[in-house]
Amino acid sequence: MAAGAALGLVFQEVVAVLHDAVKEVGSKALMFEPILKSLESQLGSLAPLVEDIRQLSEQLDLRKVESETLIEHMRKGEKLVRKCSKIRWWNYCFKVHYSTKLKELDEEIVKFCQVNLQVYSTRNALLALSSMNRMLQKVDSVVESLETPRASCAVPGLRDVTVGLEMPIMELKTLLLKEEVQLLLLTAPGGCGKTTLVQKLCEDDQIKDANDLFCHSASLQDGSSYIPAEEDIKKIVRGCGGFPLVLKVIGGSLRRQKEEVWRSRLMKWSDGRSFVSSDAELLACLQKSLEFQYDKDNIEDCFMDLGSFPEDQRIPVAALIDMWAELYGLDEDGIHAIANLQELTTRNLASLVMARKDASEVNSYYNDDFVTQHDILRELAMHQSSQEPEGQRPRLIMNISGNNLPKWWMEQKQLLINARLLSISTDESFSWSWCNIQAPKVEVLVLNFQTKNYTLPDFVETMDELKVLIVTNYGFFHAGISNFQLLGSLPNFRRIRLEKVSISSLFETVVPLKSLKKISLFMCNIGKAFENCTNQLSNALPNLIEIRIDYCNDLLELPVGLCDIVLLKKLSITNCHKLSALPKGIGKLVNLEVLRFRSCTNLSELPESIRSLHELSTLDISDCLSISKLPKHIGELCNLKVLNMKGCLRLRNSLPESTVELKQLKLVVCDEERAKLWEPIKEFLTELKVEVAEKDINLNWLPK
């Protein structure tokens, strides 16, 4: 304890000394003013947090919450800062040298705060630990050490009285009983009383009545389904063995069902015994909830498809829409895909998380939406997909650890599979050369990997029915991908989605993808990729209809050649904060229907040639902070129906006179200040609705 407190005190003193030096010199050394201001800001933010750490370090046995190396650098930094006041303005060499050193110190402090020590998390953890320690001083309880069977849900009882847990228990119970909660994780450092808290929670009458949870999941309280007898409910609950997840899934499967469905389900559990004494029986139990009556919308297939993505990872809704549009013929706009995901959420088989949407985004924008799934439910999806021999499955999902390929794969020199969906996930240690696969019926290929470099399997070249390719890098760094030239031979290839990859290799040798309809790039490094294909895009992608680029932070400008892809109908560039200008020839995209530049914070204007986009129905420039005016001839957009300009804070002047010519405009989304600009326009456009967007605390527009 003394060591931690002493080191914390030293660190606090060093920060204070450096902070004072920066403030003192900053007013004198004008040539260093920008970097000194940055240093002052960083140190000002750091100081109160360090005080918290120092104080708590004296109370708790914490060894090192800061870096001795950083302390030494900050001591040298204080001397460096004071030397800056003595550098003359004409001494350029010294100025560059000292500026570089100061910048390195500034970056080291930023890294210290944000990455290495995560001071905010440390402070909050210490505050929680201190609070729990105080509470534990009042708690005198010993937990009996009980051996319970493997699948038992019994919770060891408390032997002595506990005090001070009323509020934490109330908060936990409130969270646990929320409808949208499928899993509640309780974390704290060792010795804080997690076990005691959970044991006390399990003694609560409302929690023990694991009946209330089932009734809540089945929505029996709203009268939308058959109401079974109380004894029948108890029979189902007993059969579920007290597993909350099982109760919620089975309850969700019976929601809004008629009496015949309930009777049928009860007959399967007529003996009233627990049927989840092992993992296999747990899966078998959950299987019974997968009875989808009149499943014309392929909901069960959609559930099993979720197993194509790695465990504990968010599944992008946009990727699922691409998959299901080709596999099941669901609509391109995603309306039916969202309906299926909502049904799975209602039945507690998955969780659909959707960002708040205004009127212009409903049924059209899903870039920020994702799906999560409990690992047991993912296991269930994969279990359902593996009921047939590998070569005969309609959906083949492979998870490869290291270089350990499945035995059935290694045993065959040439593996023939009949799946329509093939998913292959590899980890960071995978380095095996791909074995030969014949997959003539695969329509969707999902490749998940974690290595810095990745090679598309050679067998892709023979997938003549392939329509969708989804490549996702789950590693920490962007990855390079090779073998893209294989895609040029695929006659039915329509959609490609790449996530967290460097796409320079994609355009090193421009391969004609004549059937490609849609390309999606998410968090990709674009670099100078477009420079190599400026005049070749229209030849390589002659039938491209949609482009989506999201969170590609090094995108500076769009290639001029993009304006020659005349069949393009949707162009969506979002959260690309360095994009500063658009091609002047964008008006050549005469078939464009949707143009979206959401959260492109450095984009300063729309080209005047936009006036030629007579098919444009939706224009989204929301959160484009640098746009200060609309194009002079915007009124020539004769089919424009929706304009989203919320968050365009610099757009303060009156709107162009031609705005009154937007006769088809039905909806404008903006904030209160911009809404006032539209008041005079509404006199001419009588059917126009101006919707003031709700203020949303959303940091997605910030550069990452």
Solvent accessible surface area in square Angstrom, and as a share of the most:
residue,aa,sasa,rsa
1,M,101,0.45
2,A,82,0.63
3,A,60,0.47
4,G,4,0.04
5,A,19,0.14
6,A,57,0.44
7,L,29,0.15
8,G,1,0.01
9,L,77,0.38
10,V,50,0.29
11,F,5,0.02
12,Q,47,0.21
13,E,94,0.42
14,V,12,0.07
15,V,3,0.01
16,A,51,0.40
17,V,75,0.43
18,L,0,0.00
19,H,37,0.17
20,D,85,0.44
21,A,0,0.00
22,V,1,0.01
23,K,112,0.48
24,E,85,0.38
25,V,4,0.02
26,G,19,0.18
27,S,88,0.57
28,K,130,0.55
29,A,8,0.07
30,L,125,0.62
31,M,49,0.22
32,F,2,0.01
33,E,62,0.28
34,P,100,0.63
35,I,32,0.16
36,L,3,0.01
37,K,122,0.52
38,S,38,0.24
39,L,0,0.00
40,E,60,0.27
41,S,70,0.45
42,Q,51,0.23
43,L,0,0.00
44,G,33,0.31
45,S,61,0.39
46,L,1,0.00
47,A,37,0.29
48,P,77,0.48
49,L,8,0.04
50,V,4,0.02
51,E,46,0.21
52,D,41,0.21
53,I,9,0.04
54,R,41,0.15
55,Q,77,0.34
56,L,11,0.06
57,S,1,0.00
58,E,80,0.36
59,Q,106,0.47
60,L,14,0.07
61,D,90,0.47
62,L,38,0.19
63,R,144,0.53
64,K,132,0.56
65,V,24,0.14
66,E,10,0.05
67,S,42,0.27
68,E,98,0.44
69,T,79,0.46
70,L,4,0.02
71,I,7,0.04
72,E,77,0.34
73,H,70,0.31
74,M,0,0.00
75,R,113,0.41
76,K,121,0.51
77,G,4,0.03
78,E,31,0.14
79,K,134,0.57
80,L,32,0.16
81,V,0,0.00
82,R,86,0.31
83,K,106,0.45
84,C,0,0.00
85,S,41,0.27
86,K,151,0.64
87,I,29,0.15
88,R,133,0.48
89,W,203,0.71
90,W,160,0.56
91,N,38,0.19
92,Y,153,0.58
93,C,103,0.61
94,F,98,0.41
95,K,69,0.29
96,V,67,0.39
97,H,93,0.41
98,Y,23,0.09
99,S,37,0.24
100,T,67,0.39
101,K,87,0.37
102,L,0,0.00
103,K,115,0.49
104,E,90,0.40
105,L,11,0.06
106,D,15,0.08
107,E,92,0.41
108,E,50,0.23
109,I,0,0.00
110,V,37,0.21
111,K,111,0.47
112,F,7,0.03
113,C,23,0.14
114,Q,130,0.58
115,V,92,0.53
116,N,93,0.48
117,L,49,0.24
118,Q,98,0.43
119,V,2,0.01
120,Y,127,0.48
121,S,64,0.41
122,T,31,0.18
123,R,63,0.23
124,N,79,0.41
125,A,51,0.40
126,L,8,0.04
127,L,87,0.44
128,A,52,0.40
129,L,25,0.12
130,S,6,0.04
131,S,50,0.32
132,M,35,0.16
133,N,52,0.26
134,R,139,0.51
135,M,25,0.11
136,L,48,0.24
137,Q,153,0.68
138,K,139,0.59
139,V,23,0.13
140,D,111,0.57
141,S,27,0.17
142,V,75,0.43
143,V,53,0.31
144,E,75,0.34
145,S,116,0.75
146,L,95,0.47
147,E,180,0.81
148,T,65,0.38
149,P,99,0.63
150,R,167,0.61
151,A,18,0.14
152,S,48,0.31
153,C,58,0.35
154,A,67,0.52
155,V,62,0.36
156,P,37,0.23
157,G,40,0.38
158,L,33,0.16
159,R,148,0.54
160,D,64,0.33
161,V,123,0.70
162,T,14,0.08
163,V,66,0.38
164,G,36,0.35
165,L,11,0.05
166,E,116,0.52
167,M,118,0.53
168,P,35,0.22
169,I,23,0.12
170,M,111,0.50
171,E,103,0.46
172,L,18,0.09
173,K,45,0.19
174,T,79,0.46
175,L,73,0.36
176,L,59,0.29
177,L,52,0.26
178,K,87,0.37
179,E,92,0.41
180,E,126,0.56
181,V,26,0.15
182,Q,37,0.16
183,L,126,0.63
184,L,59,0.29
185,L,144,0.72
186,L,60,0.30
187,T,96,0.56
188,A,34,0.27
189,P,57,0.36
190,G,73,0.70
191,G,64,0.62
192,C,0,0.00
193,G,16,0.15
194,K,65,0.28
195,T,82,0.48
196,T,15,0.09
197,L,11,0.06
198,V,57,0.33
199,Q,5,0.02
200,K,70,0.30
201,L,13,0.06
202,C,34,0.21
203,E,81,0.36
204,D,34,0.18
205,D,113,0.59
206,Q,85,0.38
207,I,31,0.15
208,K,125,0.53
209,D,56,0.29
210,A,26,0.20
211,N,31,0.16
212,D,66,0.34
213,L,26,0.13
214,F,0,0.00
215,C,32,0.19
216,H,67,0.30
217,S,3,0.02
218,A,0,0.00
219,S,12,0.08
220,L,18,0.09
221,Q,124,0.55
222,D,90,0.47
223,G,58,0.56
224,S,54,0.35
225,S,16,0.10
226,Y,50,0.19
227,I,97,0.49
228,P,8,0.05
229,A,57,0.44
230,E,116,0.52
231,E,100,0.45
232,D,20,0.11
233,I,16,0.08
234,K,75,0.32
235,K,46,0.20
236,I,1,0.00
237,V,19,0.11
238,R,114,0.42
239,G,1,0.01
240,C,0,0.00
241,G,23,0.22
242,G,25,0.24
243,F,46,0.19
244,P,75,0.47
245,L,17,0.09
246,V,0,0.00
247,L,0,0.00
248,K,15,0.06
249,V,0,0.00
250,I,0,0.00
251,G,0,0.00
252,G,2,0.02
253,S,3,0.02
254,L,0,0.00
255,R,26,0.10
256,R,129,0.47
257,Q,42,0.19
258,K,152,0.65
259,E,75,0.34
260,E,124,0.56
261,V,22,0.13
262,W,0,0.00
263,R,110,0.40
264,S,52,0.34
265,R,3,0.01
266,L,14,0.07
267,M,149,0.66
268,K,97,0.41
269,W,3,0.01
270,S,76,0.49
271,D,86,0.45
272,G,15,0.14
273,R,160,0.58
274,S,55,0.36
275,F,36,0.15
276,V,4,0.02
277,S,72,0.47
278,S,45,0.29
279,D,86,0.45
280,A,74,0.58
281,E,70,0.31
282,L,17,0.09
283,L,27,0.13
284,A,44,0.34
285,C,2,0.01
286,L,0,0.00
287,Q,54,0.24
288,K,55,0.23
289,S,0,0.00
290,L,10,0.05
291,E,68,0.31
292,F,26,0.11
293,Q,109,0.49
294,Y,195,0.74
295,D,48,0.25
296,K,173,0.73
297,D,50,0.26
298,N,41,0.21
299,I,25,0.13
300,E,46,0.21
301,D,41,0.21
302,C,0,0.00
303,F,0,0.00
304,M,22,0.10
305,D,0,0.00
306,L,1,0.00
307,G,0,0.00
308,S,1,0.01
309,F,2,0.01
310,P,28,0.17
311,E,83,0.37
312,D,117,0.61
313,Q,74,0.33
314,R,156,0.57
315,I,6,0.03
316,P,26,0.17
317,V,0,0.00
318,A,15,0.11
319,A,1,0.00
320,L,0,0.00
321,I,12,0.06
322,D,4,0.02
323,M,0,0.00
324,W,0,0.00
325,A,13,0.10
326,E,27,0.12
327,L,12,0.06
328,Y,42,0.16
329,G,62,0.59
330,L,20,0.10
331,D,44,0.23
332,E,108,0.49
333,D,68,0.35
334,G,0,0.00
335,I,81,0.41
336,H,91,0.41
337,A,1,0.00
338,I,14,0.07
339,A,49,0.38
340,N,4,0.02
341,L,1,0.01
342,Q,90,0.40
343,E,45,0.20
344,L,0,0.00
345,T,47,0.28
346,T,32,0.19
347,R,12,0.05
348,N,10,0.05
349,L,1,0.00
350,A,1,0.01
351,S,23,0.15
352,L,27,0.14
353,V,65,0.37
354,M,68,0.30
355,A,39,0.30
356,R,134,0.49
357,K,46,0.20
358,D,17,0.09
359,A,48,0.37
360,S,16,0.10
361,E,5,0.02
362,V,81,0.46
363,N,74,0.38
364,S,43,0.28
365,Y,7,0.02
366,Y,12,0.05
367,N,26,0.13
368,D,41,0.21
369,D,3,0.02
370,F,34,0.14
371,V,1,0.00
372,T,48,0.28
373,Q,27,0.12
374,H,35,0.16
375,D,58,0.30
376,I,54,0.27
377,L,0,0.00
378,R,23,0.08
379,E,92,0.41
380,L,0,0.00
381,A,0,0.00
382,M,38,0.17
383,H,63,0.28
384,Q,31,0.14
385,S,10,0.06
386,S,45,0.29
387,Q,105,0.47
388,E,81,0.36
389,P,93,0.58
390,E,44,0.20
391,G,15,0.15
392,Q,107,0.48
393,R,35,0.13
394,P,68,0.43
395,R,14,0.05
396,L,0,0.00
397,I,23,0.11
398,M,7,0.03
399,N,73,0.38
400,I,6,0.03
401,S,73,0.47
402,G,14,0.13
403,N,56,0.29
404,N,115,0.59
405,L,18,0.09
406,P,31,0.20
407,K,154,0.65
408,W,53,0.19
409,W,1,0.00
410,M,96,0.43
411,E,116,0.52
412,Q,83,0.37
413,K,198,0.84
414,Q,106,0.47
415,L,4,0.02
416,L,102,0.51
417,I,0,0.00
418,N,41,0.21
419,A,1,0.00
420,R,87,0.32
421,L,3,0.01
422,L,0,0.00
423,S,0,0.00
424,I,0,0.00
425,S,14,0.09
426,T,8,0.04
427,D,30,0.15
428,E,117,0.52
429,S,65,0.42
430,F,20,0.08
431,S,91,0.59
432,W,101,0.35
433,S,89,0.58
434,W,46,0.16
435,C,33,0.20
436,N,68,0.35
437,I,0,0.00
438,Q,49,0.22
439,A,1,0.01
440,P,59,0.37
441,K,106,0.45
442,V,0,0.00
443,E,24,0.11
444,V,0,0.00
445,L,0,0.00
446,V,0,0.00
447,L,0,0.00
448,N,3,0.01
449,F,1,0.00
450,Q,72,0.32
451,T,26,0.15
452,K,132,0.56
453,N,116,0.59
454,Y,10,0.04
455,T,63,0.37
456,L,0,0.00
457,P,0,0.00
458,D,97,0.50
459,F,7,0.03
460,V,0,0.00
461,E,82,0.37
462,T,66,0.39
463,M,0,0.00
464,D,74,0.38
465,E,71,0.32
466,L,0,0.00
467,K,27,0.11
468,V,1,0.01
469,L,0,0.00
470,I,1,0.00
471,V,0,0.00
472,T,6,0.03
473,N,2,0.01
474,Y,48,0.18
475,G,13,0.12
476,F,177,0.74
477,F,118,0.49
478,H,66,0.30
479,A,0,0.00
480,G,26,0.25
481,I,3,0.02
482,S,56,0.36
483,N,29,0.15
484,F,10,0.04
485,Q,101,0.45
486,L,15,0.08
487,L,2,0.01
488,G,35,0.33
489,S,59,0.38
490,L,9,0.05
491,P,80,0.50
492,N,44,0.23
493,F,2,0.01
494,R,85,0.31
495,R,11,0.04
496,I,2,0.01
497,R,17,0.06
498,L,0,0.00
499,E,25,0.11
500,K,39,0.16
501,V,0,0.00
502,S,32,0.21
503,I,0,0.00
504,S,44,0.28
505,S,34,0.22
506,L,18,0.09
507,F,15,0.06
508,E,121,0.54
509,T,101,0.59
510,V,33,0.19
511,V,31,0.18
512,P,67,0.42
513,L,20,0.10
514,K,132,0.56
515,S,29,0.19
516,L,1,0.00
517,K,80,0.34
518,K,17,0.07
519,I,12,0.06
520,S,5,0.03
521,L,6,0.03
522,F,39,0.16
523,M,69,0.31
524,C,1,0.01
525,N,59,0.30
526,I,3,0.01
527,G,47,0.46
528,K,144,0.61
529,A,0,0.00
530,F,26,0.11
531,E,117,0.53
532,N,80,0.41
533,C,0,0.00
534,T,42,0.25
535,N,128,0.66
536,Q,80,0.35
537,L,6,0.03
538,S,32,0.21
539,N,109,0.56
540,A,6,0.05
541,L,11,0.06
542,P,47,0.29
543,N,53,0.27
544,L,0,0.00
545,I,57,0.29
546,E,17,0.08
547,I,12,0.06
548,R,35,0.13
549,I,3,0.01
550,D,4,0.02
551,Y,20,0.08
552,C,0,0.00
553,N,47,0.24
554,D,42,0.22
555,L,4,0.02
556,L,109,0.54
557,E,116,0.52
558,L,7,0.03
559,P,9,0.06
560,V,98,0.57
561,G,3,0.03
562,L,5,0.02
563,C,1,0.00
564,D,59,0.31
565,I,3,0.02
566,V,76,0.43
567,L,80,0.40
568,L,0,0.00
569,K,82,0.35
570,K,53,0.22
571,L,0,0.00
572,S,4,0.03
573,I,0,0.00
574,T,0,0.00
575,N,3,0.02
576,C,0,0.00
577,H,12,0.05
578,K,112,0.48
579,L,0,0.00
580,S,48,0.31
581,A,53,0.41
582,L,15,0.08
583,P,13,0.08
584,K,177,0.75
585,G,26,0.25
586,I,0,0.00
587,G,7,0.07
588,K,104,0.44
589,L,0,0.00
590,V,76,0.44
591,N,53,0.27
592,L,0,0.00
593,E,65,0.29
594,V,25,0.14
595,L,1,0.00
596,R,10,0.04
597,F,0,0.00
598,R,20,0.07
599,S,6,0.04
600,C,0,0.00
601,T,21,0.12
602,N,74,0.38
603,L,0,0.00
604,S,56,0.36
605,E,95,0.43
606,L,7,0.04
607,P,18,0.11
608,E,79,0.36
609,S,32,0.21
610,I,1,0.00
611,R,83,0.30
612,S,46,0.30
613,L,0,0.00
614,H,86,0.38
615,E,87,0.39
616,L,0,0.00
617,S,30,0.19
618,T,24,0.14
619,L,0,0.00
620,D,3,0.02
621,I,0,0.00
622,S,0,0.00
623,D,34,0.18
624,C,0,0.00
625,L,43,0.22
626,S,20,0.13
627,I,0,0.00
628,S,51,0.33
629,K,124,0.53
630,L,6,0.03
631,P,6,0.04
632,K,138,0.58
633,H,54,0.24
634,I,1,0.00
635,G,6,0.05
636,E,67,0.30
637,L,0,0.00
638,C,66,0.39
639,N,50,0.26
640,L,1,0.00
641,K,84,0.36
642,V,30,0.17
643,L,0,0.00
644,N,1,0.01
645,M,0,0.00
646,K,42,0.18
647,G,14,0.14
648,C,0,0.00
649,L,90,0.45
650,R,137,0.50
651,L,3,0.02
652,R,147,0.54
653,N,110,0.56
654,S,97,0.62
655,L,18,0.09
656,P,25,0.16
657,E,161,0.72
658,S,25,0.16
659,T,0,0.00
660,V,33,0.19
661,E,94,0.42
662,L,1,0.00
663,K,126,0.53
664,Q,73,0.32
665,L,3,0.01
666,K,79,0.34
667,L,20,0.10
668,V,0,0.00
669,V,0,0.00
670,C,0,0.00
671,D,33,0.17
672,E,117,0.52
673,E,89,0.40
674,R,6,0.02
675,A,12,0.09
676,K,145,0.62
677,L,36,0.18
678,W,0,0.00
679,E,96,0.43
680,P,72,0.45
681,I,16,0.08
682,K,70,0.30
683,E,136,0.61
684,F,126,0.52
685,L,10,0.05
686,T,118,0.69
687,E,128,0.58
688,L,12,0.06
689,K,121,0.51
690,V,28,0.16
691,E,40,0.18
692,V,70,0.40
693,A,16,0.12
694,E,128,0.57
695,K,192,0.81
696,D,70,0.36
697,I,174,0.88
698,N,55,0.28
699,L,117,0.58
700,N,48,0.24
701,W,84,0.29
702,L,66,0.33
703,P,92,0.58
704,K,154,0.65
